[in-house]
Amino acid sequence: MGITSATRHKPSGDQSDASTAQPHLPQGTGRQRAATQGTDLQRERILQAAAQLFAAQGYANTTMAQIVRALGVTKPFVYYYFRDKQEIFETLSWAPAVDCFTALDFAAADPRRASEKVLEGIERLIRATVAHHPCAFFAYREPQVYRPEYIAAQKKLAHHFYDLLCPLLEEARRDCDLDFTETKITALAACSLPGFLYSWYRPGGRLSPDEVVAELTKLASRVIGLQVKT
């Protein structure tokens, strides 16, 4: 998701913090004051139209006027829900970030081996990246767009993810389920695989989304040195 820092932070002991945290998005800077089912549908309509434009021609080449034309509405309609196109772009980017970086949020009482959790977490990360196409790739393609407040929130999520992944990798290595040398490098290398999807993945390709997820998960298992038990 654009930010893959493995810098270790002191664990908070509450894995739900990052999954429920919200970035300091400029929400409410449009004229909308209270969400309803109707306003949620309209917001989603705007987001879908904008996502297609951002994916096709990039952030800089997309204007609010183009979004308005694609929707067949007036500018005040869009500004009722969003302050500007940057808020739309950040809103589109946030849901993929949350889904990707909370992929290791297992229950504290989960009894499975660390290696099983690592593999499932990486698979979840890959699956979320594919499922959120094209919005999951915006952070990789145009990281310069985001405000410092948004970047800080996304980094907090990334740190949360790696604060869970690195100890699990080390535990799985102690269990002799994984074979690697450098924990941080291994974590970054395995999780960079879905990051490169932005440069080549296209829906409707030769492989189905599930097949893409399966292939990348197999590759990631090799990166982390999964030991095949005989």
N, C-alpha and C positions, 0 to 999 in steps of 0.2 A: 504493500500500500504506500509506496513512495518513501516511507521512513522505516528503516529497518535497523535502528540502533539497538545494539545489544548491551549497552551500558547498564551495569547492574545497579539496582537501587535497593535500599532496605525494604524487604517485603512488608506490606502493611498488615498482613494477616487476614484481610478481608478481600476476597477475590471479586466481590460484587462491585467494588468501588469503580473500577474502570468501565465495567459493562453498563453502569447506569449513569456515568458522568456524561455531561453534555459539553460540547465546545462552546466557547463564547461567540456563538454565531449571532449576527445582528437580527435575531428573530424579533418580530414585533415592530420592526422599523418601517414596515409598510403600514397601511392604515388599518389592517385587520387587527382586531383586538381579542376576539374569542373564537376558538376553533369549533366548528360544527361539522356534521357529516358532509354537508354541502360545501363548506369552505375547504375541507380536506380534499374532496374530489376535485375542486377547482385548482388547488395547489398542485395536486398530482398531475393534472392535465398540463399545467405550465411546466412542471419538471420534466415530463416525458417529451414535450416538444423541444425544450431547451437541450435535453440530453442528446437528442438526435443531431441537433445543430452543432453542439460542442464536439461531438464525436466525428462529425463529417468534416468540419472546417476549422476546429480549434477555438480556443477562448477568444483570442485577439480578433479573429475574423468574424466572430458572432456578435451581433448587436441586439439590443433590446428591441429595436424596430423589426429585426428579422424574426425574433421570437413572437412578437405581436402579430406579424403577418402570418406566420405558421399557424397560429391559433385562430386567426380570423376575429380578433378582438381589438379593443382600444388599449392604448398605453396605460390609462388609469386602472384598467382591469388588472393588469399585471402588477402595477405598483401598489395596488391594494394589498397584495400578498407578499411582495418582495421589495426590498429597498432598491436593489440594482442587480445586475447580472452576476456580480461577484457573490452575492448572497445565494443566488440560485446555484451557482457552481459549487460553492461550499456545502450547500444542503445536499446536492446530488452526491458529493464525495463522502459525506459523513456516514451514511448507512453502510456502505461497503467497509469503511474503516472499522466500524464497531463489529460487524460480523466477522471480519478477518482477525482482528486482534483480540477477540474474546473466544477464539476457537479452542483455547485450552482451559476454559472455565468449567472444569469438572467439579462435581460435588466433592466436598472435603472428605466424605466417607467412601469415596469410590475405591474399591479394593483391588482394582486391576494393577498389573505390573506397570512400572514406569514406561517401558518400551511400548506397551499397548496404547497408553495415553499419548505418547509422543506421536506415534503413527496416526492415530485418529485425529489428533489436533492438527497435524500437517495436512491431512486429507481434508479436514474441515476448512482450513485456510485456503487450499487450492479450490475447493468446491465453491466457497463464497466468492472468490475472485472471478471464477467463470460465471457464476449465477448473476453477479452484478455487472456483467458486461453491458455497456461500455464504461459505466461510471467508475468502476473499480480501477480503471486505467488512467483516469484523469490526473491523479497525483503523480504518476510516473511520467506522463507526457508533458505536463505543464506545472511543475512544482512551484514555479515563481509566482503563480497567481494568488496564492493564499496569503491571508493576513497573518501577522505574527501570533495573534491569539488562537487562530485555527491551528497553526503549525504546532503550538505548544500543547493543545489538546490532543492532537494526533500523536505527538511524541509520547504523551502520557500513556496513551493506549498501547503504543509500541513497546514502551518500557514494561508495562504490565505483562504483555505477551511473553517477552524474553525473560522476565523475572520468573515466569512459570516454566518456560521451556528449558532454560539452561540447567536448573537443578534436576529436572526430570531426565535430561540427557545424561547427567553425571550419575544419577541413581541407576539408570538402565545400563550404563557402562560398568558400574560396580556389580550389577546382577549378571554381567557377562552376556547381556542381550545385544549390546551395541559395541562397536569397535571403532574408535576415533581417537584423535590426539588432542586437538584444541577445541574446547567447548564452544567458545564464541564464534570461531570461524566455521565450525560445523553447523551451528544454528543458523548463521547468516547464509551459508551456502545452500542449505536445504530449503530455506524459506525464500531464497531468491528465485527459485524455479517458477513459481507463479508470477513473480514480478516481471519476468521476461515475456509473459503472455501478451502484454500490450503491444509488442512488436510483431507478433505473428498470428495470434488467435483471431479467428473469424467464425462466428456462428454459421452453421450450415456447411462446415468443411467436411473433409473425408471422415473424420472421427466425430462421434457424437460427444456432447458435453461430458457425459458419464465416462466415456472412453478416454477423453483427454485427462479427466481427473484421475482415473485409474493408472494411466501411463506415467503421469507426473508423480503420483504417489509412489510408484515402483522406483522411479529414479531417485526420489528423495530418500527412500529406504536404503538405497545403496550409498548415498552421500553420508548418512548417519551411521553406516557400517552395521546394518542389521545382520545379526548372526542367524543363519538358518539352522534350526535344531534338527538333528537326525536321530 
